[in-house]
């Protein structure tokens, strides 16, 4: 007499195992795609347009001011109780991505440095974009500290996890007369010396 075959019950078990493997693989992929230590931090800035603008005369419609920027990127550039610098707004490609932004410009006439500030959506070094405040400073001709014309610094105000930042704060780079970065990292602005002080270089 032939033995009755038992119902096949292994297929559902295999299906459950396949689902578990897919879930596990997805988790591994998500972890691999997340920011890892050593990933590039900050936004992508090519400051050529600001450096070029620093070699040109201020707008004839400029008004007077003693500061540039907003929030954590507000910088006082006054050199005395009664001194004022020229401020105006124009469309400028502040980050060098090929698209112009509404940018506030201030010409520090005593130091011969042009400051440019804008809030916009900028490309991150790690891939996506972020809407942040960005400040760029470029040395003009005959600048007081004899720095290379067109050199300067840029700095962005990043929130936690924005553009790879582990914590909220300022992140930027110094750049040479050709617009190439020389030093980058977390830092603070030294308005008295028109400079970026790096507190954590990368």
VEXVOLO-141715 format. One line per field, with one value per residue (C-alpha): x, y, z; residue in one letter. Coordinates in steps of 0.02 Angstrom, whole numbers, always signed. Layout:
// VEXVOLO-141715
c1 c(X/...)
c2 c(Y/...)
c3 c(Z/...)
code c(a/...)
//
This chain:
// VEXVOLO-141715
c1 c(+0/+71/+109/+12/+120/+128/+70/+213/+246/+423/+381/+300/+451/+565/+458/+476/+663/+673/+575/+693/+845/+775/+736/+910/+991/+887/+944/+1125/+1100/+1020/+1164/+1289/+1199/+1193/+1329/+1484/+1632/+1751/+1615/+1638/+1558/+1492/+1421/+1505/+1562/+1660/+1687/+1743/+1594/+1619/+1807/+1774/+1646/+1775/+1877/+1732/+1659/+1513/+1339/+1294/+1132/+1222/+1167/+1267/+1285/+1398/+1363/+1333/+1234/+1100/+1081/+1241/+1323/+1295/+1463/+1504/+1628/+1624/+1795/+1735/+1583/+1546/+1611/+1491/+1518/+1425/+1284/+1180/+1086/+1110/+1090/+1253/+1307/+1375/+1413/+1467/+1335/+1284/+1126/+1121/+1047/+983/+1139/+1177/+1348/+1449/+1612/+1730/+1818/+1948/+2009/+1961/+1863/+1696/+1570/+1427/+1281/+1133/+1014/+982/+981/+1159/+1238/+1315/+1485/+1399/+1272/+1103/+1060/+1023/+942/+1068/+1144/+1307/+1437/+1584/+1724/+1849/+2001/+2003/+2148/+2256/+2180/+2254/+2336/+2417/+2328/+2317/+2181/+2028/+2077/+1966/+1848/+1671/+1567/+1395/+1282/+1239/+1112/+1142/+1149/+1146/+1277/+1362/+1382/+1383/+1320/+1252/+1381/+1483/+1580/+1685/+1847/+1985/+2028/+2174/+2178/+2123/+1971/+2041/+2014/+2169/+2095/+1921/+1830/+1720/+1762/+1716/+1730/+1864/+1782/+1921/+2046/+1926/+1968/+1901/+1973/+1963/+1927/+1920/+2014/+1977)
c2 c(+0/+170/+296/+459/+609/+742/+917/+1027/+1158/+1212/+1342/+1467/+1447/+1484/+1636/+1701/+1673/+1767/+1913/+1919/+1917/+2060/+2161/+2130/+2177/+2335/+2382/+2355/+2463/+2602/+2600/+2604/+2751/+2851/+2977/+2891/+2963/+3039/+3084/+3258/+3397/+3566/+3646/+3662/+3840/+3908/+4090/+4155/+4271/+4355/+4372/+4452/+4571/+4626/+4702/+4811/+4971/+4962/+4995/+5180/+5139/+5077/+5130/+5137/+4998/+4932/+4746/+4603/+4441/+4376/+4261/+4163/+4241/+4422/+4510/+4684/+4769/+4943/+5021/+5158/+5238/+5346/+5241/+5159/+5044/+5027/+4898/+4847/+4697/+4617/+4451/+4355/+4173/+4169/+3981/+3959/+3832/+3929/+4004/+4179/+4215/+4377/+4428/+4565/+4642/+4754/+4837/+4863/+5016/+5025/+4846/+4830/+4670/+4625/+4527/+4433/+4354/+4253/+4120/+3987/+3803/+3745/+3581/+3478/+3395/+3232/+3241/+3317/+3500/+3610/+3780/+3877/+4048/+4075/+4213/+4240/+4367/+4411/+4524/+4664/+4762/+4859/+4767/+4822/+4656/+4631/+4465/+4392/+4478/+4366/+4261/+4251/+4133/+4068/+3999/+3918/+3903/+3718/+3633/+3462/+3328/+3460/+3426/+3296/+3406/+3308/+3461/+3633/+3768/+3863/+3768/+3843/+3857/+3980/+3999/+4066/+4194/+4063/+4016/+3848/+3795/+3793/+3747/+3689/+3645/+3706/+3881/+4058/+4225/+4347/+4507/+4618/+4535/+4486/+4303/+4131/+4048/+3860/+3774/+3599/+3582/+3440)
c3 c(+0/-52/+85/+78/+39/+173/+124/+61/+195/+155/+22/+142/+255/+108/+64/+241/+232/+66/+140/+288/+174/+68/+224/+293/+126/+119/+294/+244/+89/+191/+315/+173/+92/+253/+293/+358/+453/+327/+202/+125/+225/+170/+13/-157/-186/-334/-286/-455/-482/-312/-341/-511/-436/-306/-448/-506/-437/-314/-378/-396/-305/-150/+24/+185/+314/+452/+433/+312/+328/+444/+594/+630/+478/+527/+523/+583/+467/+545/+571/+686/+765/+613/+468/+346/+197/+34/+22/-127/-197/-366/-455/-436/-450/-273/-270/-451/-502/-656/-580/-507/-336/-261/-167/-42/-71/+45/-6/+142/+73/+212/+189/+4/+31/-49/+55/-29/+64/+6/+66/-65/-109/-135/-185/-45/-60/-12/-153/-107/-82/+68/+93/+197/+223/+128/+148/+29/+52/-85/-76/-204/-281/-157/-9/+156/+199/+28/+2/-173/-273/-283/-133/+20/+108/+106/+249/+262/+413/+420/+531/+607/+470/+332/+198/+308/+463/+626/+722/+684/+651/+524/+392/+255/+157/+123/-62/-161/-301/-425/-322/-268/-86/+24/+194/+243/+403/+544/+598/+643/+556/+611/+550/+616/+499/+359/+383/+423/+578/+565/+731/+656/+493/+371)
code c(x/x/x/x/x/x/x/x/x/x/x/x/x/x/x/x/x/x/x/x/x/x/x/x/x/x/x/x/x/x/x/x/x/x/x/x/x/x/x/x/x/x/x/x/x/x/x/x/x/x/x/x/x/x/x/x/x/x/x/x/x/x/x/x/x/x/x/x/x/x/x/x/x/x/x/x/x/x/x/x/x/x/x/x/x/x/x/x/x/x/x/x/x/x/x/x/x/x/x/x/x/x/x/x/x/x/x/x/x/x/x/x/x/x/x/x/x/x/x/x/x/x/x/x/x/x/x/x/x/x/x/x/x/x/x/x/x/x/x/x/x/x/x/x/x/x/x/x/x/x/x/x/x/x/x/x/x/x/x/x/x/x/x/x/x/x/x/x/x/x/x/x/x/x/x/x/x/x/x/x/x/x/x/x/x/x/x/x/x/x/x/x/x/x/x/x/x/x/x/x/x/x)
//
